[in-house]
Amino acid sequence: MKIIQTVEVKQILTKESKAKLLKKFEERKLRLQQECEQLRFELKRLEKAKKHSPLLLKQHFEKEINDRLEKVKLLDFQIEQLHILPLGSELKEREIQALVEVNIGDKWEEVMAPKTIIIEDGIVKEIR
């Protein structure tokens, strides 16, 4: 019989992976900042059209802008933490689902023990 089990995928921090992560964070941060600018522009355009309630319009757009600014703050924190982490650290990248074979006589604790896949520069280095 096969069962589905959650497997954690961890990445070993190397110079290359650190640079890729930093670039990914910076790109997301830039995209969020551009979205904020676009929202501000759209707010001004809609305020001039005077088809909607100015107060509701402003509240809606400020909420959207603040949501994005919070995400920027989180990215800034992640970038800061990335700079602090030493090379060789293990970072949780994601969780995936895997099929696990269960047979009569298997030790249940071993079957259900958490499993982890370790990746270094895109190559599977270890399965725990």
Secondary structure by P-SEA (a helix, b strand, c coil): cbbbbbbbbbbcccaaaaaaaaaaaaaaaaaaaaaaaaaaaaaaaaaaaccccaaaaaaaaaaaaaaaaaaaaaaaaaaaaaaacccccccccbbbbbbbbbcccccccccccbbbbbbccccccccc
